[in-house]
Amino acid sequence: MQRFDAIFIGAGQAGPSLAARMAERGMKVALIERKFLGGTCVNAGCMPTKTLVASARAAYVSRRGAELGVKIEGAVSVDMQIVRRRVHQITMDARNGLADWLGNMDGVAIIYGHARFEAADRVGVNGVTFTAPRIFLNVGARPVIPELPGINAIDYLTSTSILDLDTLPRHLAVIGGSYIGLEFAQMYRRFGSEVTVIERGAHIAPREDSDVSQAIQEILEAEGIDVRTGAERIALARGGDGTRISLDSADIDASHVLVATGRKPNTDDLGLDIAGVAIDARGYIVVDDKLATNVPGIGALGDCNGRGAFTHTSYNDFEIVAANLIDCEDRRLSSRVPAYALYIDPPLGRVGITEREAASSGRKIMVSKRPMARVGRAKERDETMGFIKVVADADTKEILGAAILGIEGDEAIHGIINAMNAGTRYTDLQWSVPIHPTVSELIPTLLRSLG
């Protein structure tokens, strides 16, 4: 049996950073990873997909060049093999960089294999038992495959396997109209594929307010993407050069099908029952406000705890645990202000709660909204779709949430994110003097309109 001060199962965005902090303090830690260092972000999420988004935007801007006076001779085409090689290289650089960093760190042992609990303080990997007083789970999540009629008879893609494509689909059908599916839908439309988005619900991006969802749909439809909502009956069968998809309305003949209907935690094969670790009905590990499970000495970080599904929330999990465990501070999960982005183009930056959530909370709220057509930068670049919206508490003057759907919305939202984290009232922020010409310069005007 090999003994450590701490064991990390999974090497996503939280585990390696915490392992490094503990090793810097002279502790001996084991980092166990069954596949690739870096987790979803490096290998199948943020880095590869945003690399694809960059290539897709380059194609989009090139095709619009003539509108801005830039003439490109001949048709713009995309070489998917070059795109794929670039994605692969960026992923490998990040993965190898992480391996070099951790592999050269005193006190860190990297172990590749499938870990399973043998007791609350012991795990087995490749026939060897490892024990430690502290065990942290950072095992991430994977795509969910719904039980649709005929799905097992076709060759479908997931958000992971689609990254290996080096050819252009004739017609990509995306089942699922939420964040992951919408990003792939737009990028492949810009690469040159015909694209259809199929969503069971009444709106795509269903977590958002209806005006945000509607605006997202208009952005996608303006680029020629066919959006089918309210698709309650979806059946699949082999046909033609790919798949025949039967819907409530018209059938679709797709060459490729991407299933993007959500993700589930990688917690079903860790032996959590042997350790006594509690999970919820969806398989997420139950944690308290400091990311501890019900079993003393075991914590859960990142996507597997169901308290955030993003790289930045996973990394913040590390920060919370490190602050409490190493730095003798008192940081809690409940103090985190939720924020994220949808990386269609133009992107959606979001922070706090939606207008719908605020209205149902019983508070007296105020809402201010302005179209991106009012923003100088958007007009100068001829990218004026979308809007900015802020929701505030009428009594406390607290900013409750905001959405910036428009050019550079994923960056401009940080002014509001910072204000909410600092507890700044909108009445104070409305007198800031932003730089012109930027997207952020409209925010003070938007806030003054709340009063």
Number of C-alpha atoms within 10 A of each C-alpha: 9 10 15 18 17 24 28 29 25 30 26 27 28 30 28 27 17 23 26 21 14 20 20 14 10 13 16 20 25 25 22 25 23 15 12 16 25 24 24 23 19 23 23 18 18 16 18 23 24 16 18 23 22 14 20 23 19 15 19 19 13 16 17 14 13 11 10 11 8 11 12 12 6 6 7 12 12 16 11 16 14 12 19 18 13 16 21 17 12 16 22 15 12 17 17 16 14 16 17 11 11 21 14 10 13 14 21 24 18 18 16 16 16 17 25 19 21 18 15 22 19 21 25 18 17 11 9 10 16 20 22 21 15 18 24 23 25 29 28 27 21 18 16 14 16 12 9 11 13 15 20 12 11 16 14 18 18 18 21 16 11 17 18 14 13 14 12 19 19 16 21 24 28 26 23 22 27 21 20 21 25 23 21 25 27 27 25 21 22 25 24 19 19 20 28 23 24 25 25 17 15 14 22 27 23 15 13 19 16 16 11 24 18 15 16 26 19 16 19 22 14 11 13 15 21 17 20 21 16 15 16 13 13 18 16 21 18 17 13 10 11 19 24 21 22 17 17 12 10 8 13 15 20 23 22 23 27 22 24 25 21 18 15 18 20 19 19 12 11 19 17 18 15 12 18 14 18 15 20 10 6 9 16 22 27 19 22 14 12 18 23 19 22 16 14 13 15 23 24 30 32 31 29 25 30 21 20 18 16 19 21 16 23 23 19 19 28 24 17 23 24 19 15 14 15 13 10 9 12 11 17 17 17 11 9 14 16 16 21 19 19 20 22 23 24 22 20 25 25 25 23 22 20 21 23 13 14 19 14 10 10 8 13 13 20 21 19 18 18 18 16 23 16 14 22 17 20 20 13 11 10 13 16 19 20 26 22 26 21 26 27 25 19 15 10 12 18 18 27 24 25 25 31 31 29 29 26 19 26 21 15 21 25 16 13 24 21 13 16 19 12 9 11 15 17 26 16 13 17 17 13 12 11 14 10 11 13 15 24 24 18 22 27 18 15 19 24 15 15 20 13
